[in-house]
Every structure is written in structure tokens, then in C-alpha cells.
Amino acid sequence: MKIAILGVGNLGYSIAVGILSQKKDIKCQSLYLTKRNLSSLEHLNKLSAVKLTSDNKRAVKFSDVIIISVLPAQLSKVLEEIKDVVSPSKHTIISVATGRKIEDIEAIIGSDVSIIRAMPNTAISVAESMTCLSGNEKANLKMHCAKTIFNALGQTLCIDEKHMQAATVICASGIAFWMRLIRATTQGAVQLGFHSDEAQQLSMQTCLGAAKLLIDSQSHPEQEIDKVTTPRGCTIEGLNEMEHNGLSSSLIQGLVASYNKINEI
């Protein structure tokens, strides 16, 4: 597989690191990385598969899968730049530009090209991303290509494009929301007497363990909660205090506010 990532910012870099760390699952013959200023990527130049360039057209010419990881406002400019070298029979275009629809891309490079929207999160750099995918009609035959890449870097879920904005909030913005919850738990642990490094370790591993319990058991969160709550116990006391102060409702309101904002953008 010959892959190009156009616009290696934070997310593009995370995708690149994920691909390079998964050599067994992703047979990557070459990985072109483009950026206007390549100095921050020079440390990757020693890897034989990596090709650094500021020339998007060159990257497209020598690749089969094109991952476009630019800011939404820059997407049209990049598409106009590469449209003359995009081949419907050769290329699969994967866009991770937030909020830009497939029809926006088709309007520039045509509907005869396989176009896929992907919304990963930054956990892709440690192969733990939750990535949602949707594609145009032509992409139905190429969706396996996107799944191969992103399944090696976490998990994927194919969804209707109309749900992509909500998926962005839950999965991409969701990383920040979970980080804030871990930070709050860490602060609470410090207040209860732990040093900050100990507190963060306790918070991180407990969060990881909670998610793994649900993944492995395929149970509902409330089933796992029931296992650690006893009548008049400390767990139910803490849970009720959190709910009295709006834990669940605040989280839901935050998700809705984020969703409304992304639709404005």
C-alpha cells in the first residue's frame, strides 16, 4: 500500500506514527508526508518508507491512498491543487477534515473518485483510535482499504454521513472530555492525600480498566456499577453526590453544546 498524508499537523502526525508502528498489519511500501515547513518531521526522514515533501502533487502521483489532513478552510485549496493528478482508477481519497462533506470534495475532484470521510481521534498514535467512516457510492468497493488502515490503529465503525458531526463530538472531541474527567479524578486523589504522580497513575489505570471491563464483558455500565455499590456504601454515596451536582446532565449538555458548535462551523 502506498500512502500519502497531505498536511501533517497534529492529527496527520498521529496517523503517520500509527501507520509506521503497525508494519505487520499495514503493508506500507511508501508513506509520503507533506507540510509547508518540514523541519518538525526531519526525524522521520531516516525511515526508509518515509518520503518528506512540500509538493502535494508529487505525493499524490506516487501514492494510491491519499489521506487529506488539513484544516477545513484549507481543504478546497488542496483539492484544487491535486485534482489534475487524481486518477479515479488508482486513487482512494480519505478526508479527515472536520465538517467538510463528501459532496464538497466531489464538487472539486468529481464523483467518479472513491471518497471516504474518516473521523479518527489522536489516540490513533497509540493504535487506540475510535474512527468513524462514511463514503460515496464509488467508495463502497474501497472501504476495506480505509478499514485496513484504521482497524490497525484502533477500531472503526461505518456510519451514515449524516451522523458524522455527532461522531466527531463523541470520538474526536471526546478525547478532551475524557482527559478532563481523568484530570478531575487526579485532583480529587491529591486532595485525598496522594502525590500528583501517584494520583494520575491511579486515575489513568482505573479509567482504562473500566473501559476494558465493558469491552471484554459486553455489559452495560450500570451492570458494572451494581457490582461495586453496596447499600449505604461509599460508592453509592459518591455517585449520588456527583449526580446531585449534575455530573451526567453536565456531560450531556457539553456534548450537545459541542455538537451545536460544530454545526455552526
Residue pairs with C-beta under 8 A, 6 or more apart in sequence:
1 26
1 27
1 28
1 29
1 64
1 65
1 145
1 148
1 149
2 28
2 29
2 30
2 62
2 63
2 64
2 65
3 19
3 28
3 30
3 31
3 32
3 63
3 64
3 65
3 66
3 67
3 149
4 31
4 32
4 33
4 34
4 59
4 60
4 62
4 63
4 65
4 66
4 67
5 12
5 15
5 16
5 31
5 32
5 33
5 34
5 67
5 69
6 12
6 34
6 56
6 59
6 60
6 66
6 67
6 68
6 69
6 70
6 78
6 82
7 34
7 35
7 68
7 69
7 70
7 71
7 74
7 78
8 16
8 33
8 34
8 35
8 41
8 69
9 35
9 69
9 70
9 71
10 122
11 69
11 96
11 120
11 122
11 124
12 33
12 67
12 69
12 96
13 41
13 125
14 120
14 122
14 124
14 125
15 67
15 69
15 96
15 120
15 124
15 125
15 153
16 31
16 33
16 44
17 125
18 124
18 125
18 126
18 127
18 129
18 152
18 153
19 26
19 28
19 31
19 149
19 152
19 153
20 28
20 31
20 44
20 47
20 49
20 50
21 127
22 127
22 152
22 153
25 148
25 151
25 152
26 148
26 149
26 152
28 49
29 49
30 49
30 50
30 51
30 62
30 63
31 49
31 50
31 51
32 51
32 52
32 53
32 58
32 59
32 62
32 63
33 41
33 44
33 50
33 51
33 52
33 53
33 59
34 52
34 53
34 54
34 55
34 56
34 59
35 41
35 52
35 54
36 54
38 52
38 53
38 54
41 52
42 52
44 50
44 52
45 52
51 59
51 62
53 59
56 78
56 81
56 82
57 81
57 82
57 84
57 85
59 66
60 66
60 82
60 85
60 86
60 91
61 85
63 91
64 90
64 91
64 92
65 91
65 92
65 94
65 145
65 149
66 82
66 86
66 91
66 92
66 93
66 94
67 94
67 95
67 96
67 118
68 75
68 78
68 79
68 93
68 94
68 95
68 96
68 97
69 96
69 97
70 78
70 97
71 97
72 97
72 98
72 99
72 100
72 265
74 97
75 95
75 97
75 100
75 104
75 105
76 104
76 108
79 105
79 108
79 109
80 108
82 109
83 108
83 109
83 110
86 93
86 109
86 113
88 110
88 112
88 113
88 114
88 138
91 113
91 114
92 114
92 116
92 139
92 142
92 145
92 146
93 105
93 109
93 113
93 114
93 115
93 116
94 116
94 117
94 118
94 146
94 149
95 105
95 115
95 116
95 117
95 118
96 117
96 118
96 119
96 120
98 119
98 168
98 172
98 262
98 265
99 165
99 168
99 262
99 265
100 117
101 117
101 161
102 115
102 117
102 134
102 135
102 136
102 161
105 115
106 113
106 115
106 136
109 115
111 136
111 137
111 138
112 138
113 138
114 135
114 136
114 138
114 139
114 141
114 142
115 135
115 136
115 138
115 139
116 133
116 134
116 135
116 136
116 139
116 142
116 143
116 146
117 133
117 134
117 135
117 161
117 164
118 131
118 132
118 133
118 146
118 150
119 131
119 132
119 133
119 164
119 167
119 168
119 171
119 172
120 129
120 130
120 131
120 150
120 153
120 154
120 171
120 172
121 129
121 130
121 131
121 171
121 172
121 174
121 175
122 129
122 175
123 129
123 130
123 154
123 175
124 131
124 150
124 153
124 154
127 152
127 153
127 154
128 153
128 154
129 150
129 153
129 154
129 155
129 171
130 154
130 155
130 157
130 171
130 174
131 150
131 153
131 154
131 155
131 156
131 157
131 171
132 156
132 157
132 158
132 159
132 163
132 164
132 167
132 171
133 143
133 146
133 147
133 150
133 156
133 157
133 158
133 159
134 158
134 159
134 160
134 161
134 163
134 164
135 142
135 143
135 146
139 146
143 158
146 156
147 156
147 158
150 156
157 167
159 167
165 259
165 262
165 263
166 259
168 262
169 255
169 258
169 259
169 262
170 255
173 258
177 251
177 254
177 255
178 207
181 207
182 200
182 203
182 204
182 207
183 203
185 199
185 202
185 203
185 206
185 207
186 196
186 199
186 200
186 202
186 203
187 199
188 199
189 198
189 199
189 202
189 203
190 196
190 199
194 202
210 224
213 219
213 224
214 221
214 224
217 224
225 235
225 239
228 235
229 235
229 236
229 239
230 236
